[in-house]
Amino acid sequence: MTSVKEQEAIRKLMVFLQEWDSTHRVARSRILDNFIKGNDGKTEPELELEFSQGASLFLARLAAWLRMTYMYSTCLNKLLKSIGIFLSAASGRRYLIEFLEIGGVSILLEILGLNHLKEEDKRESVKLLQLIADAGRKYKELICESYGVRSLAEFLAACSSAEAQEDAQALMGSLGRGNPKYQNQVYKGLLALLPCASPRAQQLALQTLRGVQEAVGEAPSVLVEPVLGALCSAHLEVQYEATQLLKALLAHGVRPALLQALVALLTPPGKKGTFRDETAKDPTALSPREPVLVYVQQAAAAKVIGVLAKESAEVAEELVQLNAVRGLMVAVGNLDHVASQRHASVSLEYFVHTFPLVEECVKKALGHTLFQHFLDSPETWYTKMDPVQAEKLASNMVDVPRDMARMQSTETNPGAS
């Protein structure tokens, strides 16, 4: 037999549940306020004590109300926070299972795609999904099987709240680790974010890709185009994250394709001669936005080529073999884009000082006077360059010998011819 105290506790529980069942939105909102205030951070045993071993009965009601009202934003934020108390309760795995049995994952993911809902509600939904993912591999798989990666990627690209984006990023990263069955799906979802219109989403996707890359292992060639596209962003924070990812990718088999694509950006299509004169001859040759885009790409490539070369002598040699020196000189000759000139000049200086044969080839192409101006002030010399000198650079045909290792050993040998 139950004691009088236990009977009284059960009676209070039944009264509480009957009150919930018989009231409408305003009263339920008040009940949720009190529940959140009094139970946040409680463990499973503490919640069971609070509800006389009947906490699951209240969770079932919360889940049922969520299922019926989530499309209408009826106390949605409070409702999700209340469910979160159950899902986050220590030793409360059974609450998680009960919530999943009513289709909790699908509801949470659908919330992310409803345009009329508030972002703060969607953020609470992401937090609950994170709690589910933290429960283990099979729960991560459940989220992915429910098209969670696509829903999260779309939410990350569309939302304006920095906090919500960071929560979505953390969940994407979590789904990409310890989840071998679906880690490639997460990887592709992050890649799909790179061309989106949100710089913040691009930045977070690039950061997450670096972490997921370790789990995926070999990098697919399909990432070359989106990563280089992000590198050419007008936003410095996106450029920085793209550069960091590029550094990590150089350790993989995709390295030759990445370096070759980078060097190709130095010489935009149809720009192997002078820049300014071509558009003057035929103003309709390029649309107004095309020059801006290709020049931004050119400047970004010139900058990162210098960064990568300085970090690895082996990469520097490969870049020279890919005719990066010629491309950098073309970029320095671009009078239409100062950023291209500046970054290319700084990178070119490194190659000239590092490889004696590069110095010899560049000096021959520029002539003694122009080459001396370059050595004296590599960061500013291009500002005093006239159109004739610029065309000389833009149309250069410098071709450094490919065998860099042999070339260096020859140059360091005093007796070499």
Steps between C-alpha positions, in 0.01 A plus 500: 500500500608855431551732792281800569784726389535316170125508443500876555787547254314296237184705561693823444644360178153408373369846586792657318447286190125566502568872523727476196245296306211735574666838445581700188802691370527778763478266798734248338751776436496578872546132585801483267652813659477342844635166377803661333571717802478213748657211311779627275811285547332220693603138460266214411461387866423858603237540228341170597491611861337828394234312302451204733661259253272631227724750317453309176129578514573873485765454228243310291262793528770749404593291198137462394438875525817568304385264226164674476610864522859543377385645168314780678774612742275446802732544800755324283811637669382408850382162378837416345687619811278281718567194284868591514493463878401136455745428216793656687427331833789285622406128489193596298557286190145366521362852457699531178364170371143597588536829312644329194219245496245774426708625204689767689790524254274559199307770685817681607640491148173622351503796737829611342336526159192703599563857385235659721653373826739712705871428484514471879252211476707336229809540715329309781420229248868476405594474867268202542644336190847549650389324818374211287824484299706503820327179608704294255565377150160342432329827590724692261405250234132555576537875446682446171245244383230761560669741252652689789815606316303677228268667753792623708692627198200693373441647845865597540497678164172683557502611865629838612567422867870443565421289807260278307754456220767397750265244657422358155872490419573308821230246416629455144848441638363248750315312225822486297701329775445154643244438226680306224179401322403860429820705536530537122145632488592763760815582303301560182244705692776731625645532150156595371500793744812661357329678206215633720435872542578513873869576576452384858358167384793462259747571779342247736473236228870537419592469868289186535638347181848507649382289794291262292788459251695308763215251532439469126868448415579548132365820347287465184585705193147640500595739780751697289248731338290591811807551722670726246170682457495571873863606487401768251238648733510875557473427874837461671370262767382262228831531315685418822301184571533389136877548524515292820304222332727517195804451724342187645404368157857522370573184697255307280496369146295795381804728538611507132148595386473773764837656414431486128161665544654770720762585241234509227315774692801730460431530128128559438364372166591734215739695722839373395577839355427843639193549721382854458541531124285196417192632672557840346506350150181299557286624791249221433759223529431454870194580706553765773525238775736255330818709530432559867453129569801376306721768655387413852580138419837600359592701810390223736699240307811721497474547874450135595771379262748707698365365830521137389846541346644651817373208708647224283805499275360196322174682423698803387690287248178346371351847453801611298470190285135591438609844364384693805778753438361589160151530647618724784665733249177513301315599818756772583431645157126532567458878524126453554536333839748625759439205734615261229816704450576523870451133591669374185801724553550384859472135398728550202766650729509176701556285192771735370689492830453125545588364157803650320380381160165672557689819580697463178188440288304788654792738463535407135127555440480836680829651398761637739328830590150360565643202688699733725184699581336171596787398731515844663131520592300185414194623689467830315700492175195409290330831590758686288474265205394647164267321252790382284671337797170351615442345159850357510407318819150400392626347177816339640594150391733411786565126509707376793663156450297224661775307677517729804703261718775470239479872432557590865796268545657645186457854619658428837806347335764772435644302213172465315474658158 
